[in-house]
Amino acid sequence: MKALLVVLAAVTCGQAMSQQITEAEKQRTQQVWESLMRDVQPYRDSLASWSVEFDSEKWYAQNRVMPDAPEDYKKILDDLAAVEKLITSEKYAGVKGYFGPDDDILHRPQHWLEICKARVEITQRVVKRELSRILRPQILPVQLMAERVRDFSGWGLSEDGLAVVMGNREPIRKRTLEKASALFAAVGMSMEGTQVPELEKACDDLVKAAEEWAPKAKRENSATIASINAPLKARWASGAWRNRKILAINTASASWNVTRNAAGTPLYRTCNVSVLFEIPGYAYWIEYNGQVRENYQGGGAYSFVTSNVAPEYRILTKRTK
């Protein structure tokens, strides 16, 4: 038994001695490490940023400034590709497992290689997470639209806003995500099927605001200008709005607002018009509010032109009158 212990002790001692690193090896390793640090330096910011994403438990993952522009994300991908090429080169083949002078993820080449190989996956994950922030300028109008609907008796819905309230979010999703098309292309992502939580939340709030006002809303205008009705119905029936069944057409006043030049000659005339209509299958009435404009042609004649005043909509609960 005593002899066995002596043998084990000798073997253990021999293993410990065989694992010792000589001063020459330490010096060479340090030199290689310092050389690697110099070569990696141009890509260090990209590597450090995605190192945090690789190990999101780190304290410094909080309160970071993330990139917005497609070129920023492309630079990170290009930088990490360059680091991968550097680490796997013959020059640094032996340094892969070295932990460096500080036990931190930023100083571990073996982690760097993992990060570089996962750069596309990490980048796409970051973009998905950051989309709501990146697209905030596009989401803000939807949020403001909901506020306007609440503040102005249900009015304020745009064409896209009306589509959202009617249950079709695809147009506004597409329009919003188009602003990030270059970003999607830069990181190899498809826009198809992508949803932005903040946009969906804004749309939910818009629907809620419109439906809250629907039972309380009363018709906007009560006057009429007979000459408006037939041309307006004809325009609606022949265009993209032909599925809108007109129930009533009213104006803000019974006469046109005529704009004249200094000599008193008419230039054009306008009137505010509201159109109550319904669409088959939709539970609410819809009210359109816009401007009709007609340019003066001479001899007392006017002709319709498209107004530069954007129309707006609101929904109303259906009632007998």
C-alpha positions, 0 to 999 in steps of 0.5 A, spaced: 500 500 500 505 504 501 509 503 495 502 504 491 502 511 494 509 513 493 508 511 485 501 515 485 505 521 488 510 520 483 506 520 477 502 526 480 508 530 481 510 528 474 504 531 471 504 537 475 511 538 472 509 537 465 504 542 465 508 547 467 509 553 462 517 555 461 518 562 462 520 562 454 513 559 452 510 565 457 514 570 453 513 567 446 505 567 448 505 574 451 508 576 444 503 573 440 498 576 444 500 583 443 501 582 436 494 579 436 491 585 440 495 590 435 492 586 429 485 586 432 485 593 434 481 596 427 475 591 429 475 592 436 469 596 437 465 591 433 468 585 436 466 588 443 459 590 441 457 583 439 461 580 445 456 583 449 450 580 445 454 573 445 454 573 453 448 578 454 448 576 462 454 581 462 453 587 466 455 592 461 450 589 456 445 594 459 444 602 456 448 601 450 448 605 444 446 600 438 447 602 431 441 604 427 443 605 419 444 599 415 451 601 413 453 600 421 450 593 421 454 591 415 461 594 418 460 589 424 459 583 419 465 585 415 469 587 421 467 580 424 469 576 418 476 580 418 477 577 425 475 570 423 480 570 418 485 573 422 484 568 428 484 562 423 490 564 419 497 561 420 500 566 424 495 565 430 493 558 430 496 556 436 493 562 440 486 559 440 485 557 447 489 562 450 485 566 455 489 572 455 491 577 461 484 578 463 479 573 464 474 576 460 470 575 454 473 580 450 480 577 451 478 570 449 480 569 442 476 562 442 470 566 444 472 571 438 472 565 433 465 563 436 462 570 435 465 571 428 462 564 426 455 566 429 455 573 426 449 573 422 445 570 427 447 575 432 446 581 427 439 578 425 437 577 432 439 584 434 436 587 428 429 584 430 430 586 437 432 593 435 426 594 430 421 598 434 427 603 436 429 604 429 422 604 426 420 609 431 419 615 426 415 611 422 411 608 428 410 615 431 405 617 426 400 611 428 401 613 435 399 620 434 393 618 430 390 615 436 391 621 440 388 625 434 382 620 434 381 621 441 381 629 441 377 630 435 371 626 436 373 620 432 376 624 426 384 623 424 384 616 420 388 616 414 387 611 409 392 606 412 389 608 419 382 606 416 385 600 414 387 598 420 381 599 424 377 595 419 382 589 420 387 590 415 394 592 417 398 589 412 398 596 408 401 600 414 406 594 416 409 594 409 409 601 409 413 601 415 418 596 414 419 599 407 423 604 411 428 598 413 428 595 407 436 597 406 437 594 413 434 587 412 438 587 405 444 588 409 443 583 414 440 578 410 433 578 413 426 577 409 421 582 411 416 577 409 412 575 416 416 580 420 412 584 425 414 590 430 411 589 437 411 597 438 407 598 431 402 592 433 401 595 440 400 602 436 395 599 431 391 596 437 391 603 441 388 606 434 383 601 433 381 602 441 380 609 440 376 609 434 371 604 436 370 608 443 368 614 439 364 610 434 357 610 439 358 617 440 360 620 434 354 625 430 354 627 423 359 632 421 355 636 416 348 637 415 348 642 409 348 640 401 350 643 395 346 639 389 351 640 384 356 636 388 352 629 389 352 626 382 359 628 380 362 625 386 358 619 386 360 618 379 368 618 381 367 614 387 363 608 383 369 608 377 375 608 382 378 604 387 372 606 392 367 603 388 365 598 394 364 604 398 356 604 398 354 612 399 349 613 404 349 621 404 353 627 402 353 633 406 357 640 406 359 644 411 355 650 408 350 651 402 354 655 398 361 654 395 367 658 398 370 662 391 377 664 391 378 670 386 384 674 384 385 682 385 380 683 379 375 679 382 375 674 377 374 667 380 380 662 380 377 656 384 372 654 389 372 649 394 367 646 399 368 642 405 364 635 404 362 629 408 360 623 405 357 617 410 358 610 406 358 603 408 362 597 406 359 590 405 361 586 411 364 591 416 360 593 422 360 600 422 359 606 418 364 610 415 364 618 414 369 621 410 371 628 410 375 632 405 375 638 400 372 638 393 375 643 389 373 646 382 378 650 378 374 656 374 374 655 366 371 662 364 364 663 362 361 661 369 364 654 368 368 650 373 371 643 373 373 638 378 381 638 380 384 633 385 384 637 392 391 638 396 387 637 402 388 630 405 382 627 407 380 623 413 376 618 416 372 616 422 367 610 424 360 611 427 356 606 430 350 604 425 343 607 427 336 608 424 337 615 422 
